[in-house]
Amino acid sequence: MASRKVIELFYDVVSPYSWLGFEVLCRYRNVWNIDLKLRPAFLGGVMKGSGNKPPGLIPNKFLYMGTDLSRLAEYFAVPLSFPNDPDETMFRKGSLAAMRFITAVGERYGADEPSVERVSREIWMRVWCRDEDITLPASLSEATLKAGLPAREVEELLQLAASEKIKDKLKSVTQEALDYGAFGFPLIVCHVDGKREMFFGSDRFELMAHCIGDYPGIITQFVYRHIVTFIRGQSSEHP
Amino acid sequence: MYTLQASTCYLHTMERSVLYFIIALEISQGITRQQTTAFQTIMASRKVIELFYDVVSPYSWLGFEVLCRYRNVWNIDLKLRPAFLGGVMKGSGNKPPGLIPNKFLYMGTDLSRLAEYFAVPLSFPNDPDETMFRKGSLAAMRFITAVGERYGADEPSVERVSREIWMRVWCRDEDITLPASLSEATLKAGLPAREVEELLQLAASEKIKDKLKSVTQEALDYGAFGFPLIVCHVDGKREMFFGSDRFELMAHCIGDYPGIITQFVYRHIVTFIRGQSSEHP
């Protein structure tokens, strides 16, 4: 009956590393006995507020990211795949409409309800798996339906997403991330014994488990990964 | 054996003997198969892993210690490649992460947690700006290159001297730019005093300056934008990893699952021992 440790995940669907962190935390949410709080925010705002620049602007970093992400996608069993024109996807089109929409879903159904997770995942599947648009209302509508929400809700959500209330909400969650010291996403904040441990990236899970005192988690991660690898070896279908 | 007898008591003595013989045969064949596999593994060529590093880089120290520790457990052939981070930054158009305020603050927290986690006695210098940017590591990396040239790139000397220089700059906040500093590190690494003067002269030679430049260029040719850069050679292919946070993925890519378990077990043994002892390792 020990209280679950609260872990906040600040993310933006434009960020591929955020998707990896999101899936890992969603998977281990019960194994690690944590209370996962999804905090959809705007990466563009964090970059601006911290004076940082996207890693992809350095040529060698951009090349490395492609290799790194395809290896990690296979390792974490997340169907992540680079879009044909990453520059257009990440920088010219961006994710402002999508993050406002996810914020609206949270506002409408409750921030901790499964809807936020499902809609976020479907939008990631569009942009970082099937290389589909995520800026137009029709795109967000399709993702919402795929996430299992009723069609009659879609119009309301689109309108809510365009409201001042939701624009401000997204701004304020983004500011919270900056106040935690963010310079990129994913930003993971663990609340342990009244203290806050902040982690950047999707490559600190072992350290995180060590800091929140959850050793069984490491073994489970290890076992899970090998079960997945084994099953994938048996089956020809992509999970 | 008693359980075996109890469970086979219904069998005739002759049948039991045959059963025991078959079991013994299975066990011995199993042991032989394991031995054969182990033998084959040992005789199978070790996978070459190159580590490009610079002592100015704290994350490089973590990667260095982890790879040195697991060098035999993971059955790898670790090749230390001392290089110059400043040259990699320049050549790739990258900038040191510490120049972004939020990144710099995060690095401090991240490194102290990782130091404890990896049991490496890493500690931030009082003036990181001076240590990392104004004073830098050019003399130190030329010196380490000279050690490699003098003793052989794969000899323990390169590892020991690198470690002692890291202990100076990233543990005790001591200088690593002056000849006296590099001399002290060399002696601490167990090299004889008479060698020090030769090494200092060699370090200042054109030959060594060029050698450091060329190893740095190799890192850039691999696509480096920072250190540590780890290049694994597996089945004729190259897998390149940046940073000290890809070891699990690396073990997966080079096909070394026992390594992951060992890492986990090792870390917990260390934590346990540290809990028992009051001395700093």
Interface residues (C-beta under 8 A of the other chain):
Chain A: S50 G51 N52 I58 P59 N60 K61 L63 Y64 T67 D68 R71 L72 Y75 L178 G181 A182 F183 E197 M198 F200 G201 D203 R204 E206 L207 H210 C211 Y215 I218 I219 F222 R225 H226
Chain B: S92 G93 N94 I100 P101 N102 K103 L105 Y106 T109 D110 R113 L114 Y117 L220 G223 A224 F225 E239 M240 F242 G243 D245 R246 E248 L249 H252 C253 Y257 I260 I261 F264 R267 H268
